[in-house]
């Protein structure tokens, strides 16, 4: 009997040994991948490395914006009120985007730094906690927004003619809003691991699908603005599923429910790192609402012109955003590894590229302002208002070539307060007062020049703040303004 029992014991021992060997092999392979990525990010020549990281991000951003412009083109055929409705719905979707980026950028920044330190276990916890926390919060907000959709649209500036169309467009988007939100969690998490290519594939696939489905739902199925909303919801769901698959199969650190353990110090640190993104995108949402409300007294044509104008300028802004996104993982890895001179050199490379690009874009948009507006609406009043607004914005557009890379660097290396302050400036504390004050004296022209005024003041504020950050990076022996955020420092002090 004892002999019979010894055989299964031997088999079990062999199986355990095989499992152990396999686990060690998987672990060794993972560590080899991490070491290779660490070497690439901290030793490769900076300019080619940043451009290699930025290329997929730029492509994803540009394709997404082309989709946005295509959407504007298709919706424009449904009338001025429909174009205005899309602009009215935008703020609530920006709220979900801001929430996603709060946890996506907040966890992603720290993931890059932790991988720079080769602290893989903590990086793995960060991606899981960020994803599942955002999923829960966005579900609650989405349900509330659906229940209050009509008063929300009125609050965002909908006129009586725009209101029913805005509700029609918003409902499908709100249904999938938790997926839309967590897409913005997973995307930066992949980018900050140096896996921009995989993040790009998911975003581009969703945008291209939307460009195909939208005209079918609008014109073939004759579903109007509701069809546009349904097509967008399907595309967003597809992008989310691809993003999750990419994370699970290609991520250096991956999302696992088993890694989601409520840890308030970790969540607070993540929120600290993501607050600048929340502020930037939250302020963008507030800015869109403020522009809509300021333009409301001047009619549907003014609201539609501002919505189209915003999308045109966003298209050209996406290249410098992509450059900054390509720099962020390089910045995070090298900051974590204490290679501060590489951080400085990479930053100035991105600033130079951004300034050249935005100067060229400003000349192009100013020259072809009317034809650009005419692509989306054939209403002469919309074209007149939009073209004039575009030319005003082009006067100061180049300034963001310094402001945006500075803001992204500040956030990546943990200067939460400074990054939040700069993020508040352009779309918040300077733009909103300008929109409240200038139209009282200058009418619609006051609405048009509010953004350039905010750009100038934000640039003036950013210069000394970024100079302070860069001075802190001149000493390669210590970490400037410790990356740990206030809540994380306090929690660790208690221990």
C-alpha positions as CSV (number, residue, x, y, z in Angstrom):
1,X,0.0,0.0,0.0
2,X,2.8,2.4,0.9
3,X,4.6,1.5,-2.4
4,X,1.4,2.4,-4.3
5,X,1.2,5.7,-2.6
6,X,4.9,6.6,-3.3
7,X,4.3,6.7,-7.1
8,X,1.7,9.5,-7.0
9,X,4.0,11.4,-4.6
10,X,6.9,11.2,-7.0
11,X,4.7,12.4,-9.8
12,X,3.4,15.3,-7.8
13,X,7.0,16.2,-6.9
14,X,8.0,16.1,-10.5
15,X,5.0,18.2,-11.5
16,X,5.8,20.8,-8.8
17,X,9.4,20.9,-10.1
18,X,8.2,21.4,-13.7
19,X,5.9,24.2,-12.6
20,X,8.7,25.8,-10.6
21,X,11.1,25.6,-13.6
22,X,8.4,27.1,-15.9
23,X,7.7,29.9,-13.5
24,X,11.4,30.7,-13.2
25,X,11.7,30.7,-17.0
26,X,8.7,33.1,-17.3
27,X,10.2,35.3,-14.6
28,X,13.6,35.3,-16.3
29,X,12.1,36.2,-19.6
30,X,10.2,39.0,-18.0
31,X,13.3,40.4,-16.3
32,X,15.2,40.2,-19.6
33,X,12.5,42.2,-21.3
34,X,12.6,44.8,-18.5
35,X,16.4,45.0,-18.6
36,X,16.3,45.4,-22.4
37,X,13.7,48.2,-22.2
38,X,15.7,49.9,-19.3
39,X,18.8,49.8,-21.4
40,X,17.0,51.2,-24.5
41,X,15.4,54.1,-22.5
42,X,18.5,55.1,-20.6
43,X,21.3,54.5,-23.1
44,X,20.0,55.0,-26.6
45,X,20.7,58.3,-28.4
46,X,18.0,60.8,-27.3
47,X,16.6,62.3,-30.4
48,X,16.0,59.0,-32.3
49,X,14.6,57.5,-29.1
50,X,12.1,60.3,-28.5
51,X,11.0,60.3,-32.1
52,X,10.6,56.5,-32.0
53,X,8.5,56.8,-28.9
54,X,6.6,59.8,-30.3
55,X,5.9,58.4,-33.7
56,X,3.1,56.1,-32.7
57,X,1.7,58.6,-30.2
58,X,1.6,61.3,-33.0
59,X,-0.1,58.9,-35.4
60,X,-2.7,57.9,-32.8
61,X,-3.4,61.5,-31.9
62,X,-3.6,62.7,-35.6
63,X,-5.8,59.8,-36.6
64,X,-8.1,60.5,-33.6
65,X,-8.3,64.1,-34.6
66,X,-8.9,63.3,-38.2
67,X,-11.8,61.2,-37.0
68,X,-13.0,64.2,-35.0
69,X,-12.8,66.4,-38.0
70,X,-14.5,63.7,-40.2
71,X,-17.2,63.5,-37.5
72,X,-17.6,67.3,-37.7
73,X,-17.8,67.0,-41.5
74,X,-20.5,64.4,-41.5
75,X,-22.5,66.0,-38.7
76,X,-22.2,69.4,-40.5
77,X,-24.5,67.9,-43.2
78,X,-27.2,67.6,-40.6
79,X,-27.4,71.3,-40.0
80,X,-26.0,74.1,-37.8
81,X,-27.9,72.9,-34.8
82,X,-26.4,69.4,-35.1
83,X,-22.9,70.9,-35.2
84,X,-23.7,72.9,-32.1
85,X,-25.1,69.7,-30.4
86,X,-21.8,67.9,-30.8
87,X,-20.0,70.9,-29.1
88,X,-22.5,70.8,-26.3
89,X,-21.9,67.1,-25.5
90,X,-18.2,67.4,-25.6
91,X,-17.7,68.7,-22.0
92,X,-19.3,65.6,-20.4
93,X,-17.1,63.3,-22.4
94,X,-14.1,65.4,-21.5
95,X,-15.0,64.7,-17.8
96,X,-14.6,61.0,-18.4
97,X,-11.4,61.6,-20.3
98,X,-10.1,63.7,-17.5
99,X,-11.0,61.0,-14.9
100,X,-9.3,58.3,-17.0
101,X,-6.1,60.4,-17.4
102,X,-6.1,61.2,-13.7
103,X,-5.5,57.5,-13.0
104,X,-3.8,56.7,-16.3
105,X,-1.2,59.5,-16.2
106,X,-1.0,59.3,-12.4
107,X,-0.1,55.6,-12.4
108,X,1.8,55.8,-15.7
109,X,4.2,58.5,-14.5
110,X,5.1,56.4,-11.5
111,X,5.3,53.2,-13.5
112,X,8.0,54.7,-15.7
113,X,9.9,55.9,-12.7
114,X,9.5,52.6,-10.9
115,X,10.7,50.7,-14.0
116,X,13.6,53.0,-14.1
117,X,14.4,51.8,-10.6
118,X,13.6,48.2,-11.7
119,X,10.9,48.0,-9.1
120,X,8.5,45.7,-11.1
121,X,6.2,44.6,-8.3
122,X,5.1,48.1,-7.4
123,X,4.7,49.0,-11.1
124,X,2.3,46.0,-11.5
125,X,0.2,47.1,-8.6
126,X,0.0,50.7,-9.9
127,X,-1.5,49.7,-13.3
128,X,-4.2,47.4,-11.7
129,X,-5.2,49.9,-9.0
130,X,-5.4,52.7,-11.5
131,X,-7.6,50.7,-13.9
132,X,-10.2,49.3,-11.5
133,X,-10.5,52.5,-9.5
134,X,-11.3,54.5,-12.6
135,X,-13.7,51.8,-13.8
136,X,-15.8,52.0,-10.6
137,X,-15.9,55.8,-10.4
138,X,-16.7,56.3,-14.1
139,X,-19.6,53.8,-13.9
140,X,-21.2,55.8,-11.0
141,X,-20.7,59.1,-12.9
142,X,-22.1,57.6,-16.2
143,X,-25.3,56.4,-14.5
144,X,-25.9,59.8,-12.8
145,X,-25.2,61.6,-16.2
146,X,-27.8,59.4,-17.9
147,X,-30.4,60.1,-15.3
148,X,-29.7,63.9,-15.5
149,X,-28.9,64.2,-19.3
150,X,-31.5,66.9,-20.1
151,X,-30.6,69.4,-17.3
152,X,-26.9,68.7,-18.0
153,X,-27.2,69.6,-21.7
154,X,-29.0,72.9,-20.7
155,X,-26.3,73.6,-18.2
156,X,-23.6,73.1,-20.9
157,X,-25.2,75.8,-23.0
158,X,-27.8,74.0,-25.2
159,X,-30.3,76.3,-26.9
160,X,-33.9,75.1,-27.3
161,X,-33.1,74.0,-30.9
162,X,-29.9,72.2,-29.9
163,X,-31.2,70.5,-26.8
164,X,-33.1,67.5,-28.3
165,X,-30.2,66.8,-30.7
166,X,-27.6,67.0,-27.9
167,X,-29.6,64.4,-25.8
168,X,-29.9,62.1,-28.8
169,X,-26.2,62.2,-29.4
170,X,-25.2,61.9,-25.7
171,X,-27.2,58.8,-24.7
172,X,-25.1,56.2,-26.6
173,X,-21.9,57.8,-25.5
174,X,-22.9,57.8,-21.8
175,X,-23.9,54.1,-21.9
176,X,-20.3,53.2,-22.8
177,X,-18.6,56.0,-20.8
178,X,-16.9,53.6,-18.3
179,X,-15.1,51.9,-21.2
180,X,-14.3,55.3,-22.8
181,X,-12.8,56.4,-19.4
182,X,-10.7,53.3,-18.8
183,X,-9.3,53.5,-22.4
184,X,-7.6,56.7,-21.1
185,X,-6.2,54.7,-18.2
186,X,-4.7,51.9,-20.2
187,X,-3.3,54.1,-23.0
188,X,-0.8,56.1,-21.0
189,X,0.1,53.0,-18.9
190,X,1.3,51.3,-22.1
191,X,3.1,54.5,-23.3
192,X,4.9,55.0,-20.0
193,X,6.2,51.4,-20.3
194,X,7.7,52.4,-23.6
195,X,5.1,50.5,-25.6
196,X,3.6,53.4,-27.6
197,X,3.2,51.1,-30.7
198,X,0.6,48.9,-28.9
199,X,-1.2,51.9,-27.5
200,X,-1.4,53.4,-31.0
201,X,-2.8,50.3,-32.6
202,X,-5.9,50.3,-30.3
203,X,-6.6,54.0,-30.7
204,X,-6.1,54.1,-34.4
205,X,-8.3,51.0,-34.9
206,X,-11.2,52.6,-33.0
207,X,-10.9,55.9,-34.9
208,X,-10.8,54.2,-38.3
209,X,-13.8,52.0,-37.4
210,X,-15.7,55.1,-36.4
211,X,-14.9,56.8,-39.7
212,X,-16.4,53.9,-41.5
213,X,-19.5,53.3,-39.3
214,X,-20.5,56.9,-38.9
215,X,-21.6,57.8,-42.5
216,X,-23.4,54.4,-42.6
217,X,-25.4,55.0,-39.5
218,X,-26.1,58.6,-40.4
219,X,-26.9,58.4,-44.1
220,X,-27.6,54.8,-45.0
221,X,-29.6,53.9,-41.9
222,X,-31.0,57.5,-41.7
223,X,-30.4,57.7,-38.0
224,X,-29.1,61.2,-37.9
225,X,-27.2,62.4,-34.8
226,X,-28.4,59.3,-32.9
227,X,-26.6,57.2,-35.5
228,X,-23.4,59.2,-35.0
229,X,-23.6,58.6,-31.3
230,X,-24.1,54.8,-31.8
231,X,-21.2,54.5,-34.3
232,X,-18.9,56.4,-31.9
233,X,-20.0,54.1,-29.0
234,X,-19.2,51.0,-31.0
235,X,-15.8,52.3,-32.0
236,X,-15.0,53.3,-28.4
237,X,-15.9,49.8,-27.2
238,X,-13.7,48.2,-29.8
239,X,-10.8,50.5,-28.9
240,X,-11.2,49.6,-25.2
241,X,-11.2,45.8,-25.9
242,X,-8.1,46.1,-28.1
243,X,-6.4,48.3,-25.4
244,X,-7.1,45.6,-22.7
245,X,-5.8,42.8,-25.0
246,X,-2.6,44.7,-25.7
247,X,-2.1,45.3,-22.0
248,X,-2.6,41.7,-21.1
249,X,-0.5,40.2,-23.9
250,X,2.3,42.8,-24.4
251,X,2.5,44.9,-21.2
252,X,5.7,44.7,-19.2
253,X,3.4,45.0,-16.2
254,X,-0.2,43.9,-16.7
255,X,-3.6,44.5,-15.3
256,X,-4.7,41.8,-12.9
257,X,-7.7,41.8,-10.6
258,X,-5.5,40.0,-8.0
259,X,-3.3,43.0,-7.9
260,X,-6.2,45.3,-7.1
261,X,-6.0,45.8,-3.3
262,X,-7.4,49.0,-1.9
263,X,-4.4,50.9,-0.8
264,X,-5.1,54.5,0.1
265,X,-1.4,55.7,0.2
266,X,-0.9,54.2,-3.3
267,X,-4.2,55.8,-4.6
268,X,-3.3,59.1,-3.1
269,X,0.2,59.0,-4.7
270,X,-1.4,58.1,-8.0
271,X,-4.0,60.9,-7.7
272,X,-1.1,63.3,-6.8
273,X,0.7,62.3,-10.0
274,X,-2.5,62.5,-12.1
275,X,-3.9,65.8,-10.6
276,X,-2.2,67.9,-13.4
277,X,-3.9,65.8,-16.1
278,X,-7.3,66.1,-14.2
279,X,-6.9,69.8,-14.0
280,X,-5.8,70.2,-17.7
281,X,-8.7,68.1,-19.0
282,X,-11.2,69.3,-16.4
283,X,-10.3,72.9,-17.2
284,X,-10.7,72.0,-20.9
285,X,-14.2,70.8,-20.2
286,X,-14.9,74.0,-18.2
287,X,-13.4,76.0,-21.0
288,X,-15.6,74.4,-23.7
289,X,-18.7,75.1,-21.5
290,X,-17.5,78.7,-20.9
291,X,-17.0,79.2,-24.6
292,X,-20.4,77.8,-25.4
293,X,-22.1,79.9,-22.8
294,X,-20.2,83.0,-23.9
295,X,-21.1,82.3,-27.6
296,X,-24.8,81.5,-26.8
297,X,-26.1,85.1,-27.0
298,X,-24.7,85.3,-30.5
299,X,-26.7,82.4,-31.8
300,X,-26.2,78.8,-33.1
301,X,-23.7,80.0,-35.8
302,X,-21.3,81.3,-33.1
303,X,-21.6,78.0,-31.1
304,X,-21.0,75.9,-34.2
305,X,-18.1,78.1,-35.3
306,X,-16.4,77.7,-31.9
307,X,-16.8,73.9,-31.9
308,X,-15.3,73.6,-35.4
309,X,-12.5,76.0,-34.6
310,X,-11.6,74.0,-31.6
311,X,-11.3,70.8,-33.5
312,X,-9.1,72.4,-36.3
313,X,-6.7,73.8,-33.7
314,X,-6.7,70.5,-31.8
315,X,-5.6,68.7,-35.0
316,X,-2.4,70.8,-35.3
317,X,-1.8,70.6,-31.5
318,X,-1.8,66.8,-31.6
319,X,1.7,66.7,-33.1
320,X,3.3,68.5,-30.2
321,X,1.2,66.5,-27.8
322,X,2.5,63.4,-29.4
323,X,6.1,64.6,-29.1
324,X,5.5,65.3,-25.4
325,X,4.0,61.8,-25.0
326,X,7.0,60.3,-26.6
327,X,9.3,62.2,-24.2
328,X,7.4,61.3,-21.1
329,X,8.5,57.6,-20.8
330,X,12.0,58.6,-21.7
331,X,11.9,61.3,-19.0
332,X,10.4,58.9,-16.4
333,X,12.9,56.1,-17.0
334,X,15.9,58.4,-16.9
335,X,14.5,60.3,-13.9
336,X,14.1,57.1,-12.0
337,X,17.6,56.0,-13.0
338,X,18.9,59.5,-11.9
339,X,20.2,60.4,-15.4
340,X,19.0,64.0,-15.1
341,X,21.2,65.4,-17.9
342,X,19.3,63.1,-20.4
343,X,16.0,64.5,-19.0
344,X,17.1,68.1,-19.7
345,X,18.5,67.4,-23.2
346,X,15.4,65.4,-24.1
347,X,13.1,68.3,-22.9
348,X,14.9,70.9,-25.0
349,X,14.8,68.7,-28.1
350,X,11.0,68.4,-27.7
351,X,10.6,72.2,-27.2
352,X,12.6,73.0,-30.3
353,X,10.6,70.5,-32.4
354,X,7.3,71.9,-31.0
355,X,8.1,75.5,-31.7
356,X,9.0,74.8,-35.3
357,X,5.9,72.8,-35.9
358,X,3.5,75.2,-34.3
359,X,5.0,78.2,-36.2
360,X,4.4,76.4,-39.5
361,X,0.9,75.4,-38.5
362,X,0.0,79.0,-37.5
363,X,1.1,80.3,-40.9
364,X,-0.9,77.5,-42.7
365,X,-4.1,78.0,-40.7
366,X,-4.0,81.8,-41.0
367,X,-3.6,81.6,-44.7
368,X,-6.4,79.0,-45.3
369,X,-8.8,79.9,-42.5
370,X,-11.9,80.3,-44.7
371,X,-11.4,77.1,-46.8
372,X,-10.7,75.2,-43.6
373,X,-14.0,76.3,-42.0
374,X,-15.8,75.8,-45.3
375,X,-14.9,72.1,-45.2
376,X,-17.3,71.6,-42.3
377,X,-20.1,74.1,-42.9
378,X,-21.3,76.1,-45.8
379,X,-23.0,78.6,-43.6
380,X,-21.4,82.0,-44.4
381,X,-21.9,83.3,-40.9
382,X,-20.2,80.2,-39.4
383,X,-17.3,80.5,-41.8
384,X,-16.9,84.2,-41.1
385,X,-16.9,83.8,-37.3
386,X,-14.7,80.7,-37.3
387,X,-12.1,82.1,-39.7
388,X,-11.6,85.3,-37.7
389,X,-11.3,83.2,-34.5
390,X,-8.7,80.9,-36.1
391,X,-6.6,83.9,-37.1
392,X,-6.7,85.4,-33.6
393,X,-5.6,82.0,-32.1
394,X,-2.7,81.6,-34.5
395,X,-1.2,84.8,-33.2
396,X,-0.2,83.1,-29.9
397,X,-0.4,79.4,-30.9
398,X,3.4,79.0,-31.0
399,X,3.7,79.9,-27.3
400,X,2.2,76.5,-26.4
401,X,5.3,74.9,-27.9
402,X,7.1,75.9,-24.7
403,X,4.1,75.6,-22.3
404,X,2.9,72.1,-23.1
405,X,6.3,70.2,-23.1
406,X,7.1,72.1,-19.8
407,X,3.8,71.0,-18.3
408,X,4.2,67.4,-19.3
409,X,7.8,67.2,-17.9
410,X,6.8,68.8,-14.7
411,X,4.1,66.2,-14.2
412,X,6.3,63.2,-15.2
413,X,9.0,64.0,-12.6
414,X,6.5,64.7,-9.8
415,X,6.3,68.6,-9.6
416,X,2.6,68.2,-8.9
417,X,1.9,71.7,-7.7
418,X,3.8,73.5,-10.5
419,X,2.3,71.3,-13.1
420,X,-1.2,71.8,-11.7
421,X,-0.7,75.6,-11.7
422,X,0.4,75.7,-15.3
423,X,-2.5,73.4,-16.3
424,X,-4.9,75.7,-14.5
425,X,-3.6,78.7,-16.4
426,X,-4.4,78.3,-20.1
427,X,-7.8,76.7,-19.8
428,X,-8.9,77.9,-16.4
429,X,-7.9,80.8,-14.3
430,X,-7.0,83.0,-17.3
431,X,-9.4,81.8,-20.0
432,X,-12.6,81.7,-18.0
433,X,-12.3,85.3,-16.6
434,X,-11.4,86.5,-20.1
435,X,-14.6,84.9,-21.4
436,X,-16.6,86.5,-18.6
437,X,-15.1,90.0,-19.0
438,X,-14.1,90.6,-22.6
439,X,-17.5,89.9,-24.4
440,X,-19.1,92.6,-22.2
441,X,-16.9,95.2,-23.9
442,X,-16.1,93.7,-27.3
443,X,-19.1,91.5,-28.0
444,X,-18.3,88.4,-30.1
445,X,-14.8,89.6,-30.7
446,X,-14.2,89.3,-27.0
447,X,-15.1,85.6,-27.2
448,X,-12.7,85.2,-30.1
449,X,-9.6,86.8,-28.4
450,X,-10.1,85.2,-25.0
451,X,-7.9,82.2,-25.8
452,X,-5.0,84.2,-27.2
453,X,-5.1,86.4,-24.1
454,X,-5.0,83.3,-21.9
455,X,-2.1,81.9,-23.9
456,X,0.0,85.0,-23.4
457,X,-0.5,85.2,-19.6
458,X,0.1,81.4,-19.2
459,X,3.4,81.7,-21.1
460,X,4.6,84.5,-18.9
461,X,3.7,82.5,-15.8
462,X,5.4,79.2,-17.1
463,X,8.8,80.7,-18.0
464,X,10.0,81.3,-14.3
465,X,8.3,78.1,-13.1
466,X,10.0,75.9,-15.6
467,X,13.4,77.7,-15.0
468,X,13.0,76.6,-11.4
469,X,12.3,73.0,-12.4
470,X,15.3,72.9,-14.7
471,X,17.7,74.4,-12.1
472,X,16.7,71.5,-9.8
473,X,17.8,69.0,-12.5
474,X,21.3,70.4,-12.8
475,X,22.6,68.4,-9.9
476,X,22.8,64.7,-10.8
477,X,23.6,63.5,-7.3
478,X,20.1,64.0,-5.8
479,X,16.5,63.9,-6.9
480,X,15.2,67.5,-7.1
481,X,11.9,68.2,-5.2
482,X,11.4,64.6,-4.2
483,X,9.2,62.8,-6.6
484,X,7.1,61.4,-3.8
485,X,3.9,63.3,-3.5
486,X,2.7,64.8,-0.2
487,X,0.2,62.1,0.7
488,X,2.7,59.3,0.0
489,X,5.4,61.0,2.0
490,X,3.0,61.4,4.9
491,X,1.9,57.8,4.8
492,X,5.4,56.5,4.7
493,X,6.4,58.8,7.6
494,X,3.7,57.2,9.7
495,X,5.2,53.8,9.1
